[in-house]
Amino acid sequence: MKKFLFLVAVILLSSNLYSQLPPYLEGKLIYPVLNFHPFMGVIKTENTSLTYNEDIEYKVVIDVYDRIKDSTQINDALREAARTYNLNVANGVPAEKLKMAVVVHGGACQAILDDATYQDKYGVPNPNIPLIARMSEDGVKFYVCAQSIGILQIPRESLAPQIEVSLSAKTALITLDQMGYSYLNVNED
């Protein structure tokens, strides 16, 4: 029992530390659009190369499959998708030139459940819902793999309303690639 309580304490402390900025970053980050987590920030930087080019339409597809590690926190890969959006805006890319798609599959499907389903499963409100809603308002498209939700037995009606269902993550990624989207994997697993 003591080992179990010690393990629970370590997990709680480490998840709390992970959601806080280290002191050396205090005051050095900006949040151009999305500010749902400290690590969505962008370090203020002057005189950089490869800044916004008005001749380019910026298209990126984010591959999201990281499982939920802490049900009270934003999913790590979704957080990185939001940070990618912020990085592009900080680099001068206007919203009308930035096209983003997020393809969700595997263990990450649990992170895009609607609030009621998420609360039934984890006992807390879904912390990803406000982020998904805001990113969708900014034009980011969210797709989920029908194969993953089928295997995980997640009904479509249990997904956040902003989520569109594609046949598979593979076909979604291939289609978006053919449409000119650059692939970016932001997962830790």
C-alpha positions, 0 to 999 in steps of 0.5 A: 500500500505504501508503494502504491501511495508513493507512486500516486504522489510521484505521478501527481507531482510530475504531472503538475511540474510538467504543466508549469514553465521552468523559471528561466522561460518566465516572461520569454514566451508569447502566445500569438493565438492559443494560450491553453497551456504554458508550453503552447508559447513561442520564445520571442526571437528577433531576426530569424531566417525562413520567415513568412513568404507571401508566395507560399500557402502554408499547409500542414497535417499533424499526425496525433496518436499519443494516448492520454497520460493525464486525463486532467491535462490537454493531450500532449500531441494536441498541445503540440498541434496548437503550438505549431499553429502559434509558431506559424502565426509568430513567424508572420503567417496570416490565418488565411494563408495557414491551412492545418489539419489534425488527423487523430488515431490510436490512443489519442481518440480518447482525447476527442470524446465529447464532454459527457462521454469523457466525464463518464470515462475519466470523471473530469471534464474533457480539457481538450474540448476548449482547445479543439473548439478554438482551433476549429474556429481558426480554421483547423480541421480535425479528422479521426480514423474510423478504424481506430474508433471502430476498434476502440468501440467509440460511437461517432456521436460520442466525439466532439462535434468538430471532429470529422470521420475519415475512413482511416488515418492512413487514407487521410494522411495520403489524401492530405499529402496529395493536396499539398499538406506537409506531414508533421509528427508531434507524438512522444510515444 
